[in-house]
Amino acid sequence: MKREIMIALKNIVLTIIIVIIFASCDKIEPPYKQSGNTQIETPTRKVLLEDYTGHTCVNCPAAAKKALEIQQLYGDKMIIMTVHAGFFALPTASPFNNDYRTPAGEEWDQFFSLSAVGNPIGMVNRQNTGGVYGIGNGNWGTGVAAIIEDASIIKLEIESSFNETNRKLDVELKSTFLEAASGNYKIVACIVEDSLVSAQRNNDQTIGPATILDYVHRHVLRENINGSWGEDLIAVGQLPSSTSNKQYSVTLNANYKANHTSVVAFVYDALTFEILQVEEKHIY
């Protein structure tokens, strides 16, 4: 009887060992080589949220806070660019004597009919809904969520080099189409400075008093490298893997803090103005 029990136990143990061996055969530890078809990851389409604002706009601090909250959800898949334009961005008597307006920002504001509707207002990848580009900050989250997981037809890369001595900034933009292109496209390069400290009007007590003297202005558009509307990127009918390289050299304004400065570049459809891809690169 004992002999039969021992044989049975040995058989059970042997069975368990065999199962473990076969299970472990399916696991291949790296490093290893893959064979067959290799799937290439398609870059997701990043989203540019443009926040049109001004330092005398009392509702704008709450909108800026909302933009940062949305960005926390998506990380570097969403890029914020704050554009000071319109009536509420005008410099006035101290402490509102700073002027963060730019020629491009003013031109965009008028072209897309933004601050005329009322600040705060923004655009999400410059999408046109029923002839309207501007979106109130209460709908920014919905607008971003609707497109944040879309596949991109283009890959955009930014390389930069900054010389601290002469403040020369060299920028290279490389655009690669991931599928056949059937339109005309343009590329825009901007200089954005973060964390500018100056006065801001406010009506949200959770953020601060009615006048915040040391308000931190985030992601502020400072200037455009290649004009308000950029330059032509690529012609109609390009095939997948078609690439375009653009190089620029500028002298960074002495007032900009290099460690808070980045290049924001985006590619857009020249007919609809919709942004197809956007990237950001810190220069320092």
C-alpha positions as CSV (number, residue, x, y, z in Angstrom):
1,M,0.0,0.0,0.0
2,K,2.8,2.4,0.9
3,R,4.6,1.5,-2.3
4,E,1.5,2.4,-4.3
5,I,1.1,5.8,-2.5
6,M,4.8,6.6,-3.2
7,I,4.4,5.8,-6.9
8,A,1.3,8.0,-7.0
9,L,3.1,10.9,-5.3
10,K,6.0,10.6,-7.7
11,N,3.7,10.7,-10.7
12,I,2.0,13.9,-9.4
13,V,5.4,15.6,-8.8
14,L,6.6,14.5,-12.3
15,T,3.4,15.9,-13.8
16,I,3.9,19.2,-12.1
17,I,7.5,19.5,-13.2
18,I,6.5,18.8,-16.8
19,V,3.8,21.5,-16.7
20,I,6.2,24.0,-15.3
21,I,8.8,23.2,-18.0
22,F,6.3,23.6,-20.8
23,A,5.0,26.9,-19.4
24,S,8.4,28.3,-19.1
25,C,9.2,27.5,-22.7
26,D,6.8,30.2,-23.8
27,K,8.7,33.0,-22.0
28,I,11.7,34.5,-23.8
29,E,13.8,36.8,-21.7
30,P,15.5,39.8,-23.4
31,P,17.7,40.4,-25.2
32,Y,16.1,38.5,-28.1
33,K,15.5,38.9,-31.8
34,Q,12.1,39.2,-33.4
35,S,11.3,37.6,-36.7
36,G,8.5,38.1,-39.2
37,N,6.5,41.3,-39.6
38,T,7.5,44.0,-37.1
39,Q,4.8,46.5,-36.2
40,I,5.9,50.1,-36.2
41,E,4.4,52.3,-33.6
42,T,2.4,55.2,-35.1
43,P,3.0,58.5,-33.2
44,T,-0.2,59.8,-31.7
45,R,-1.4,63.2,-32.7
46,K,-0.5,65.7,-30.0
47,V,-2.8,68.5,-29.2
48,L,-2.1,72.3,-29.0
49,L,-4.3,74.2,-26.6
50,E,-4.0,78.0,-27.3
51,D,-5.2,80.0,-24.4
52,Y,-6.0,83.6,-25.5
53,T,-5.6,85.8,-22.5
54,G,-4.7,89.2,-21.0
55,H,-3.4,90.5,-17.7
56,T,-6.6,92.6,-17.1
57,C,-8.9,89.7,-17.9
58,V,-10.4,88.8,-14.5
59,N,-11.6,85.3,-15.6
60,C,-8.3,84.3,-17.3
61,P,-6.5,83.0,-14.2
62,A,-9.3,80.3,-13.8
63,A,-8.9,79.4,-17.4
64,A,-5.1,79.1,-17.1
65,K,-5.7,76.8,-14.1
66,K,-8.1,74.7,-16.1
67,A,-5.5,74.3,-19.0
68,L,-2.9,73.1,-16.5
69,E,-5.4,70.6,-15.0
70,I,-6.1,69.2,-18.5
71,Q,-2.4,69.0,-19.3
72,Q,-1.8,67.0,-16.1
73,L,-4.2,64.3,-17.5
74,Y,-2.3,63.9,-20.7
75,G,1.2,64.9,-20.0
76,D,3.4,65.8,-23.0
77,K,0.7,64.7,-25.4
78,M,-0.8,68.1,-24.8
79,I,1.0,71.4,-25.3
80,I,-0.2,74.8,-24.0
81,M,0.6,78.1,-25.6
82,T,-0.7,81.2,-23.9
83,V,-1.3,84.1,-26.3
84,H,-1.7,87.6,-24.9
85,A,-3.9,89.5,-27.4
86,G,-6.8,91.9,-27.7
87,F,-8.1,94.5,-25.4
88,F,-7.3,92.8,-22.1
89,A,-3.7,92.4,-23.1
90,L,-3.1,96.1,-23.6
91,P,-0.4,97.6,-21.3
92,T,-1.9,100.2,-19.0
93,A,-0.7,102.1,-15.9
94,S,1.5,100.2,-13.4
95,P,1.3,97.4,-12.3
96,F,-0.2,96.4,-15.7
97,N,2.4,98.0,-17.8
98,N,4.0,94.8,-19.2
99,D,3.3,94.1,-22.8
100,Y,3.2,90.4,-23.7
101,R,1.5,90.9,-27.1
102,T,3.2,89.7,-30.3
103,P,2.4,90.5,-33.9
104,A,1.5,86.9,-34.6
105,G,-0.8,86.7,-31.5
106,E,-2.6,89.8,-32.5
107,E,-3.0,88.6,-36.1
108,W,-4.3,85.2,-35.0
109,D,-6.7,86.8,-32.5
110,Q,-8.2,89.0,-35.2
111,F,-8.2,86.3,-38.0
112,F,-9.9,83.7,-35.8
113,S,-12.3,86.2,-34.1
114,L,-11.3,85.2,-30.6
115,S,-11.0,88.0,-28.0
116,A,-13.8,89.9,-29.8
117,V,-16.1,87.2,-28.5
118,G,-14.7,87.6,-25.0
119,N,-11.8,86.3,-22.9
120,P,-10.9,83.7,-21.8
121,I,-11.2,81.8,-25.0
122,G,-9.0,79.2,-26.8
123,M,-8.5,76.9,-29.7
124,V,-7.8,73.2,-29.7
125,N,-5.7,72.3,-32.7
126,R,-7.4,75.2,-34.4
127,Q,-10.4,73.0,-35.2
128,N,-13.3,74.6,-37.0
129,T,-16.8,73.7,-35.6
130,G,-19.6,75.3,-37.6
131,G,-17.4,78.1,-38.8
132,V,-16.2,78.8,-35.2
133,Y,-12.6,78.3,-34.0
134,G,-12.8,79.7,-30.5
135,I,-13.8,77.4,-27.6
136,G,-14.7,78.6,-24.1
137,N,-12.5,77.2,-21.3
138,G,-15.4,75.2,-20.0
139,N,-15.2,73.0,-23.1
140,W,-11.4,72.7,-23.5
141,G,-11.3,69.3,-21.8
142,T,-14.0,67.9,-24.1
143,G,-12.2,69.3,-27.1
144,V,-8.9,67.8,-26.2
145,A,-10.3,64.4,-25.2
146,A,-12.1,64.2,-28.6
147,I,-8.8,64.1,-30.6
148,I,-6.0,63.2,-28.1
149,E,-5.9,59.5,-29.1
150,D,-6.1,60.1,-32.9
151,A,-3.3,58.7,-35.0
152,S,-1.1,61.2,-36.7
153,I,-0.3,61.5,-40.4
154,I,3.0,63.2,-39.6
155,K,5.9,62.9,-37.3
156,L,7.5,66.2,-36.2
157,E,10.9,66.5,-34.5
158,I,12.7,69.5,-33.1
159,E,16.4,69.8,-32.6
160,S,17.9,73.0,-31.0
161,S,21.3,74.3,-30.0
162,F,21.7,77.4,-27.8
163,N,24.9,79.3,-27.3
164,E,24.9,81.1,-23.9
165,T,27.6,83.5,-24.8
166,N,26.1,85.1,-27.9
167,R,22.5,83.8,-27.3
168,K,22.4,82.3,-30.8
169,L,19.6,79.7,-31.1
170,D,19.7,77.2,-33.9
171,V,16.6,75.3,-34.6
172,E,16.0,72.4,-37.0
173,L,12.5,71.0,-37.7
174,K,12.2,67.6,-39.3
175,S,8.8,66.6,-40.6
176,T,8.1,63.0,-41.9
177,F,4.8,62.1,-43.4
178,L,3.5,58.7,-42.3
179,E,1.0,58.3,-45.0
180,A,0.2,59.8,-48.4
181,A,-0.4,63.6,-48.1
182,S,-3.3,65.1,-50.0
183,G,-3.1,68.7,-49.2
184,N,-0.9,71.8,-48.7
185,Y,0.8,72.1,-45.4
186,K,2.6,74.8,-43.5
187,I,4.9,74.7,-40.5
188,V,5.1,77.4,-37.8
189,A,7.9,77.8,-35.2
190,C,7.4,79.9,-32.1
191,I,9.4,80.9,-29.0
192,V,7.6,80.3,-25.8
193,E,8.7,81.5,-22.3
194,D,7.3,80.0,-19.1
195,S,6.8,81.5,-15.7
196,L,6.8,85.2,-16.3
197,V,6.0,87.0,-13.1
198,S,3.9,90.2,-13.2
199,A,0.5,91.5,-12.2
200,Q,-2.8,89.9,-13.2
201,R,-6.4,90.8,-12.4
202,N,-8.5,87.9,-11.0
203,N,-11.9,87.1,-9.6
204,D,-11.3,83.6,-8.3
205,Q,-10.6,83.7,-4.6
206,T,-9.2,80.2,-4.6
207,I,-6.4,81.5,-6.9
208,G,-5.7,84.8,-5.2
209,P,-6.8,88.4,-4.6
210,A,-8.4,90.7,-7.1
211,T,-5.0,91.9,-8.2
212,I,-2.2,89.3,-8.0
213,L,1.0,91.3,-8.2
214,D,3.2,88.2,-8.5
215,Y,1.1,86.1,-10.8
216,V,3.0,83.4,-12.7
217,H,2.1,83.6,-16.4
218,R,2.7,80.2,-17.9
219,H,3.7,79.1,-21.5
220,V,3.7,82.7,-22.9
221,L,4.1,83.1,-26.7
222,R,7.0,85.6,-27.1
223,E,7.7,85.6,-30.8
224,N,7.5,83.6,-34.0
225,I,10.6,82.4,-35.7
226,N,9.2,82.1,-39.2
227,G,6.3,84.5,-39.4
228,S,2.7,84.4,-38.2
229,W,1.6,81.8,-40.7
230,G,4.9,79.9,-41.1
231,E,6.1,78.7,-44.5
232,D,5.2,76.0,-46.9
233,L,6.2,72.5,-45.8
234,I,5.4,70.1,-48.6
235,A,3.5,70.0,-51.9
236,V,0.4,68.0,-52.7
237,G,0.6,64.2,-53.3
238,Q,3.7,63.4,-51.3
239,L,4.3,59.7,-50.5
240,P,4.7,58.1,-47.1
241,S,8.2,58.7,-45.6
242,S,8.6,62.0,-47.4
243,T,10.6,64.4,-45.2
244,S,11.1,68.1,-45.0
245,N,13.9,69.8,-43.0
246,K,13.8,73.5,-42.0
247,Q,16.7,75.3,-40.3
248,Y,16.6,78.6,-38.5
249,S,19.0,80.8,-36.6
250,V,17.9,83.6,-34.3
251,T,19.3,85.6,-31.5
252,L,17.4,85.0,-28.3
253,N,16.0,88.2,-26.8
254,A,18.1,89.3,-23.8
255,N,15.0,89.5,-21.7
256,Y,14.1,85.9,-22.2
257,K,15.2,83.4,-19.5
258,A,16.8,80.6,-21.5
259,N,16.1,78.0,-18.8
260,H,12.4,78.8,-19.2
261,T,12.3,79.0,-22.9
262,S,11.2,76.4,-25.5
263,V,10.5,76.1,-29.2
264,V,6.9,75.1,-30.1
265,A,6.4,74.0,-33.7
266,F,3.3,72.9,-35.4
267,V,2.2,71.7,-38.8
268,Y,-1.2,72.7,-40.1
269,D,-3.4,72.3,-43.1
270,A,-3.1,75.5,-45.2
271,L,-6.8,75.3,-46.3
272,T,-8.6,74.5,-43.0
273,F,-5.9,75.8,-40.6
274,E,-6.3,72.7,-38.5
275,I,-3.1,71.6,-36.7
276,L,-2.0,68.1,-37.6
277,Q,0.9,67.8,-35.3
278,V,2.7,69.8,-32.6
279,E,5.9,69.4,-30.6
280,E,7.8,71.3,-27.9
281,K,11.5,71.4,-27.2
282,H,13.2,73.2,-24.3
283,I,16.3,75.0,-25.5
284,Y,18.3,74.7,-22.3
